[in-house]
Amino acid sequence: MNRKLLFFSILFLSSLLGYGQNREIWEIQGNGTSSPFVNQIVTTEDNVVTIVFNNLLFIQTPDERADADISTSNGILVNISPSVNVQVGNRITVTGRVVEFNGMTQFQSSGLTVNILNNTNTPLPTPVELNDNFPAKTPTPLPSLEQVEGMLVSLPEAITTATTDFDGTTSIVAGSIRTFREPGQPFPGSSGLPVWDNNPERFTFRPTALGQPNLNDIPGGTSLSASGIINDNDDSYEIWPTIYQVATLPLPSPVREKTGNEITVASLNMLTLFDNEPAYEDRLEKFGLFITEQLHAPDILALQEVESLTVLNELIDVIEGIDPAIDYTAYLNVSSSGDFPINLGYLVRPVLNDVSITALGTNESLSIGGRTHDRPPLLLEGSFATNPITPIKVLNIHNRSLNGITGGNSNFVRTKRHEQAVSVARMARALQNENLIILGDFNAYEFSDGYVDVFNQIAGTPSLGAQFEIEPILDNPLITYVDLLPATERYSFIFSGNAQMLDHVLSTSLDGLAVTGLEFARGNSDYPRFYFDDPNTALRVSDHDAPVLYLQLDSVLGTPEIPFAAEGVISFPNPIALNDPIVINLATGEDQQLLLYQMDGKLIDQKNLGFIERGETILENPFSVETSGLFILRLKGFATDVSRLVLFAK
């Protein structure tokens, strides 16, 4: 081969490999998700250094040379060795190999040449503003933030849409409105079924990427502002801030106190409350605080993911230690055991009479094999001592989760979720003429997820459509209470940066009861793991928030009578005055207490009677009240618990 031919051959090969190419940054970035110059050696001249941190620097085309194509970025990441000494504001020329790493176009450090053209503090390029219009709120062929990969951006206003991780990262959206899960399958979905756009406006805030302080204690819903750079992490876009400010979010307010003749029914997923976990005592204390402070001790509290009745009774001890006026009785059905015993249970205050529980659907099987209900719905039955008596039934459910709704096990997961929902709908039909409330962790949205519409199947309400069509079961649809909440409050759980409602309350038409409101006790789903280990706060006891339904009784609540292992009898003149006789007749001798409650269940006085013999004992009424009226007088021992309505006369 002659020299001339060799020269042109080398020149041709060099051009193929990119040697000698001088390209603007926006040419290197290209108008797709990866560079057209991958694995080629390219030179880019006279660009501005925008960020230097450890072995990373970012450079950007000066404003006067920036292209007008919104699909191409004017910034790029350069990996440097410690010997490269450049500063923000330098104008530099870079020659090196272009690579893609985790989706980010960049120059690799090996073989890199950096020439500093001046040491002056050149004005930096104008940052691109992220706002309500950018990034786009609908899917685009080229993700919005790919267009500004490696570029300076400003974020005048944003809101966190999830909790922060231990490293401070969190999902955010520009503007002031957080993102919610919406109906349908995630984009692109399936033809003929509802499709959710997957909220493409979300991106990640990573505060420590460029050396800023950590933010591991910031709740969802927090406002912030920032300036920084956009990084692509496997097509999950992140803002790496050079500066930021975070607003202070007020602590969550508790739900309102019940008023007048109201009673409350609530639900709480307890996030695997097991007595063998190292922080068990601390978790009991946190749950005690949450139930008393945030929930105001509901009259009926349906619980999910509890290990045993022993655990619930130990929780009651904690609650009574916080507020002795709160008196609960625990009920639990053991349906799961082994290493992960997540059972359903109840805590019930003594406003409810004749309490019993029954697990439903325990023997039902799936059409594809296996149990329909790993955690069978737990029916609680009781009555309020009104005149006439007001019965109530509460069905506590914890359906199969969404884990595996796509992927290799999806057919099983979808089938199980559908057949569970059908089963619960049949339970509702059998009880549809009763005062029935269905609540719990549905593990389903208030609309179709595009595969199975669990909520509307149970409720008997119209569906937007799903792969598994709703079966007509109920004669009359259940009453759904989600519409009682503002749109911004319709969530109980956060997943992948989106607020979503998994914990629901439904009912039949109620006789003798009127619904007066629905609220969520906050402080769980929005609050990070940072708070989980702090026993002195009610924050983050679980990953679910708790719905509370308020019900107004049509007539005045009287005295519940609670059956226990041994029967006790208490009688007295009615109305009663101080020192009037009280006759106690016990089946078993034991220590006893007399407790006096207001009609709203508030304990106002108590007397320790000491050991009372079996049989009849006559005592003097030890209570004096300031005003005449109705009260509840209660005799309580280990095996005896009897309450009577009493009228005090002055």
N, C-alpha and C positions, 0 to 999 in steps of 0.2 A: 504494500500500500504506500503510495507516494505521500509526501508531507502535506500537500494541499488537500488530498482526500481525507487524511487523518485529521487535519484541522477542522474540516467541515463536519466530519463524523462526531468529533468531540463537541463541537458547537451544537449539533443537532441533539445529542444526548443530554447536554447541559440544559438545553431549552425544555426538553421533556421533564427533567428533574426540577426545573424551576430556577436553576442557577442563573444569576444575572437579571432576574425579573424584578422590576421595581413597581410595586403595587400600592395603591391607597388601601387603608384599612377596610373600607367598605367593599373593595373588590375582593380582599382576602376573605372577609366574612361571607360574601355572596348573599343571595336572596333565598336561601333554604336553611335547613337546620344544621347543615355542616358546610365546611369550607370547600370550594372547588379546587383548592390548592393543598389538600391534605397530603402530608408526607413529602411536600416539595419545599425547597429552600427559596425563601422569598425575602426581598428587601422592601421595607416601607420607610420612607424618608420624612424627616421634619414633622414629627407628631409631638403632642404635648403629654408629659407625664402627669397623670391625674391622681394616682394613688401609689404609694410605696409602703409595703408592709412585709417585714421579714424577707423572704425570697420571692415575693410577688410584686410586680408592678403592673399598672394598667396605663395604657396610652390611648390617646384619642385624637382624631383628625381635628385640626383647628377649625373654628366655625367658618372661616372664609373659604375653606376647601371642602367642607362637608357636602356630601351629595344630597340630592333632593328626593331620593328614593326611600320611602318609609319602611321598605322591606329589608333594607340592609343596614347593619350596625356600623357606627363610626368608632367603636371602641374595641380593644382586644387586650387579653391578658398575656403578659410576658413573664415566663419563669426565669429568674436570674440567680446567679451564684452570689455568695456573700461579698465577693471582691468587686462587684459592680456597684459603683457609688453614684447614684442619681437621686435627685430630689424632685418633689412635686413642683411643677412649673417649668422644669427643664424642657427644652426642645431636643429630641433625640432621633437618631436613625437606627433601626434595628434590622439585622440580617440573621435569619435562622430558619429552622424547620417548623412548618406549620403542622400541628397535630390536633386531633379531637380527643379530649379526655373527659369522660362522664358527660358528654354532650357539649362541652365548652371548647370553643375554638381558641387556640393559644399557640404561642411560640414555646418550644421546649428549650430547656437551659443548655443542653448539650450542643456544643458547636455554635453557640449564640455570640453574635458581635453587637455591641452597643456603642455607638458614637454619640457623644454629647456635643450638640451644636452650639449651645450657649448655657450659661449658668444663671441666667436671669430668671426672675419669678414671673414667667409669662402668665397673663390672665387665662384661667381655665375655660374650657368650652362651656357653653350654657347647658345646665342640666335639663333633661327632659322631665316634665312634670307628670307624675302619676296621679290620676284623679278619677272622678266618676265615669269619665269617657274612655280612659285608657289605664289599664288593659281592658280589652273588650269583654263584654258580659255574655257573649255568645261564641261558640267555637268558630275558629277561623283556620284556613288551611295552614297558615304559618302562625304559630302562637305569638300573641302580641309582644310578649317580653323578649322573644328571640330577636325582635327588631332593634332592641336596645341592649343586647348582650354586651357586657364589658363597658357600657357607657355610664356617665354620671347621670343620676336621676335625683329629683327632689320629690318628697312625699309630704305635702303640707298638712294633710289630714288622712288618717287611717284608723281602722279599728281591728283589734284582735278578734278572730273568729273562733279561737280555741284556747286552751290553757297552754302555758309555756312548759317545755320539757326541762330536764335538769340543766341542759346546756343553754337554756334561754330561748331556743327557737320556738316559733309559734306561727300559726297561719294568720294572715292578715288580708284585708282588702282595702283599697283606696276609698276614701269617703267615710261616711258615718253609719252605713247600714251593713250589718253583718250578714253573712250568707247562711241560708237554710237549705236543708234537703227538700227537694221538690219532687212531684210525681214522676214515675217512669223509670225505665232502665237507664243506666248511665250511657251517655253519648258514645258511639253512634246508635246503640240500641237495636231493636228489631222492627222490621216493617209491620205496620198495622197495630203496634202497641205504643203506649205513651213513652216518650223519651225525655230524660232529664239532661240538661246541658252540662252538668257536672261542675257548674260554677267556675268557668275558666278564669274569672277575674281574681281568684285567690292566688296568693303567692306566699313565700316564706320570709319571715323576718329573722335573720341570724345575727344577733347583736355582737357576738364575740369574734366574728370572722376576721375583723380588722382591728381587734384589740380593744373594743369598747366593753364596758362593764356587762356582766351577766344580768339576765332578767328572768330568773327561774321562779319568781313568785308573782307573776302578772296574770290576772284572771282573763278569761274570755270576756269580750265586750269593753275592753279598755281602749281609750283613744290614745294615739301617739302621732308624732311627726318625726321625719328623718330626712337625711340626705346621705347618698352613698352611691354604690355601684351595683349593677345587676349581674348576677352569676347564674349560669345554667348548670344544674346538678341533675343530670339524667332527665332533661326536659321538665324538671321541677324547678321553677325559677325562684331565686332568692335575692333579697336586697341585703347587701353587706353595708351596714351604715358606718359612715365616718363621724356622724353626730346624730343624736336622737333625743327626744323628750317624750316622757310618758306621763299621762294624767294619772291622778290618784282616783281610784274607783272606790266609792263608798261601800262599806260592808253590806251584804244583802240584808234587807229587812225581813223580819219574820212574817209569816202569814198573819192575818188579822185575828183578833180574839173573837170567839163566837159570842153572840149576843142573845138576850132574851131566852127564848125556848129553842135555840138552835142546838143541834148535835153535829159532830164532824166525823167523817169517814175518810181515811187517808191510806196511801200506799207508799212503801219504801223498799227498794232493792238494797240489801245490806252488804253487798259485795263480799260474799263468802265469809261470813262471821263465824269463824271456827275457834274453839278453845285451845287448840294446839299451836296457834301462831304466836311468835315471840311477843308481839305487841297487843296481845289479846286484852289485857287489863286496860291499856290505854284506849283501845278501840271501844270497849264498853263505855268508858268515860265519855268519849266523843259522841257516841250514839245517845247516851243519856242527855248530853247537852243539846244535841240536835233535836231530839224528840221534845224536850221541855222548852227550849228557847225558840227554835225556828218553827216547830210544828204546833206548839202550845198543847201538847199532849192530847192528840185526837181521841175521841171516844172509842172509835174502832180503828185500829191500825193494822192493815194487811201487810205482811212482810214476805219478802222473797230472799233466797240464798242464806238461810239460817241452818246451822248444823243440828241443833237439838233443843228439846224443851229445857234442858239444864241451862243452856246458854241464854234462853229467853228469861228464865227466872233470875239468873244472875244480872241480866240487864235491868229487870224490874228492881232489884236491890239497889242498883246504881241510881235509877230514876227516883226512887223513894228517898235516897240519900241526898239528892239534889233538891227535891221538893216533897216533903212527907205528905202533903195534901193530895198527891197524885197516886192513885191506887189502881194497879193493873192486874189482870189475870191473864196468864199465857196459855195459848192453845197452839199445838203443832202436830202436823202429820208427817211421820217419817216415810218418805217415798223413795229417797235415794240414800245410799250409804257408801262405804268404801273410802277412797282417798278424796272424793269430792262430793260430800253430802250436802247439796243445796236444796233445802226443804222449804215448804210454805208454812206460815204460821200467822198468828194474830196476837195482838195485845188488846184487851178489852177492858174499859172502865166500867164501874158498877152502875151505870145508867141502863145497862142492857140486862134483861132477865131471860132465864131459861136458855142459856147459851149451849149450843152443840155444834160440832164440826163433822163434816163427811167429805172424804176424798171421792171425787167423781171420775169416771172413765178409767179406772185402774186396770180393767181387763180388756180394754180396747186395743186392737192390733191394726197396724198399717197394712194397706193393700199390697205393699212390696215387702212385707215382713218386718218384724220388730214391734216394739211398743209404740202406740200412738202418743202417749204422754209419759215422758220420763219424770215429769213433775206434775202429777195429776192435779187439776183444779180443785181448790179446797173451798167447800161451801160452809159458811158460817150462818147459823140460824138463831134468832132470838127475838125478843120483843121489848118494847118500851112500855113502862107502866103508866100509860095514859088511860083516859077513860073515854071511849073504849080502848083496849090494848092496841098498840100499833106494832104489827109484826115487821120484821126486816130480814132479808137474806142477802148475804154478800158473797160473791164468787171471786176468789183470789186466783189469778192465773199468772203463769210464767212460761210463755211459749218458747219454742225452739228459736235460737238466735239466727241472725242473717249470715253468720260465718259459713262459707262454702256455698253461698247462693249462686256463685259462678265457679267454674272449674270442674275438675274431674268428678266431684261428689255432688254436683249441683242437682241432678235428678232426684236423689234421695232427699236432699235438704228441701227442695221446693215441694216435693210430694208430702213430706212430713209437715211442713208449715201449713200447707193447704188442708190436709186431713185433720190436723189439730184444730184449725179454725172452724171447719165443718162440725167437728165434734162439740166445740164450745157453743156454736150456734144452736145445735140440737139441745144442749143443756139449757140454753136460754129459752128455747121454745117450750120446753117442759115446765119452765118456771115463769112464763111470760105473764101469767095472771097474778103473780105475787109481787110484793115490794122487793124487787131484785136489783142489786147494784153489782155490776161486773167491773173489776178494776185490777190493776197489777202491771207487771212488765210484759206488755204484748210483744216486745221485740219486733214491732211493726209500726209503720208510720200511719197517720190518719188518712192516708191515700194509698193508691196502688204503687208498689215498687216495680211494676211491670212484669213481674214473675208470678207473685201471689199477692192478692189483696186481702191480707189477714183481717185488718180492721173492719172493712166494709162487709166481709163475709160474716163476721161475728155480729155486726150491727144490723145486717139486713138492709143496708143503705146502698145507693147506686155507686157503681165503680167506673173509673175511667178506662178500665180494661186491664187484663193480665193474661199471662200464658195459661194459667189455671183459671178458668171462668168461675165466677161466683155461682154457687148452687142456691136456688130459692128454698129457704128453710123456714124463716120466721113469717108468721101471718102478718104481724105488724113490726115495723123496724124499731129497734131500740132508740132511746134518746141519747144523743151524743152531746157532750158538754164542751168540746174543744172550742166551739164558737163563742163561749163565754169569755175567752181570753183574747186580748189584743194580739194581732199577728206577730208582734215582736216577742211575745211571751209563750209562743207555741213550741216549746222545746223542753226536753228533760234529760238530754244526753248529747254529747258532742262526739262526732266521729269524722276523721279526715278533714277537720276544719269546718265542718258544717253542723249547725244546730239542728236537732231533729227531735221529734216527739215519739218516744217509745212507751211511755207510761200513761195509760188512759183510764177514763172513767165513763161508763155507760150505765143506763138503767132502763127498766121498764117504766110504764106510767106508775106513779107512786100515789098510794092512797093514804092519807093522813100525814103525808110528808111533802113539803115544797122545797125545791132546790133554790137556795138563795145565793149561790156563788161557787166558783171554782178558782183556786189559787195554787201556785206552786211554791213550796218552800225551797229557796235557792241556797247556794253555798257549796254545792257538790260538783255538778257537771262543768261549771265555769272555772273552778279553782284547781290549781296545779297540785301535782304529787308532793310538792314542797310542804303543803299543809297536812298531809296525811299522817305524818309522824308526830304531830304536835297535839298532845292530849289536852291542852288548855284551850282549844278552840273547837267550835262545832263545824268549822270549814273542812270540806273534803272528807267526810266520813264514808262516802260512797262515790260512785261515778254517775249516779242517777239523782236527779232532783225528785221531789216528792209531791204528788198532787193531793190536794185537800178539798173534799166536797163538803159544802155547808148545806144542812137540811133543817128546815123549820118544822117542828112538830105542830100539828093542827090544834092539839089540846095540851094542857099543862102536864109536864112530866112528873110522875109520881114516884113510887118506891119500887126499885127492883128487888126481886127475891132470888138469891143465888144459891142453887143447891150445892152442897159440899158433902164430904164423906160421912159426916155425922150431922144429924138434924138438931138444931137448937130452936127454942121458942122464946120469944120475948113479947110481953104484953104490959100495958100501962093505961091509965086514964087518958082519954083523948078528947078535949085538949088536956095538956099536962102542965103543971106548975112546979116550981122548985120544991124538992123534998117529997113530991108525990111518989107513991110506990111503983117500982118497976119489978116485974116478976120474970125471972129467967128460969127456964127448964132445959137442962142439958142432958144429952145422951151419954156424954163422957166428961168427967172432971178434967179441967185444964185451966191455964192462965187465960184471962179474958181482958178485952178492952171495950169501952164504950166510946164511940166516935160520933160527933155531930157535924153534919154537912148542911150547907145551904143547898137550895134547889138546883143551883148551877153546878153542883159537885164540889164546891170549895170546902175544904175541911176548916172548921172554925174552932173546934175544941175537942179534946180527947182526954179520957180518964183511964188509968191502969187499975183494973179491979183486983189484980192478983189471981190466986188460984180459987176457982169456983167449983164446988163439989157437984157431982152428978145429981140430977134431980132438980127439985124446985128451990130457988133461992130468991128472997125478997130483998131488994135494995131501995134506997132512996134516990130519986132523980138528982144527979149532981150538977146539972147544967142550969145556968141562968142566962137568959137572952135579953137583949135590950129592947127588942120590939116583938110584938106578936106576929105570928106567921107560920107558914109551913116549912118544915125542915126534914132531914133524913136522919134517923137515929139508927146506928149500926152497932151490933154486937159482933166482935171478931175475936176468934181464937185460932188455934192451929187447925182444928177439924170443924170449926163452926164459923159461919159467916152469914148473918141474917140482918136484913135491913127493913125498917118500917117507916112509913110516913107518919110524922108527928106534928100536931098543931100546938104551938106554945102560946099560952095566954098570959098576959101581964096582969 
